[in-house]
């Protein structure tokens, strides 16, 4: 399972349709229900360092009311990367 923390909607492939980019945070079979304990045995929040990072997802609009997951086209994510935010911008407009 993956815990995704943020998304952004923008025309990422320049086809005039909105696409979705999702930032991956943590992953693991127990990422949502693991109970961590302090030295006294009392439950406490689990630190993010106890989980591997989750890969990001890219969903491209197919123009027919659905999205196609093309995450395999993304560059390899850093295995320990834990995304918390996404920013989409047109670098050509920014550099002018």
Buried (B, 14 or more C-beta within 10 A) or exposed (E): EBBBBBBBEBBBEEEEEBBBBBBBBBBBEEBEEEEEEEEEEEEEEBEBEEBBBBBBBBBBBEEEEEBEEBBEEEEEBEEEBBBEEBEEEEEEEEEE
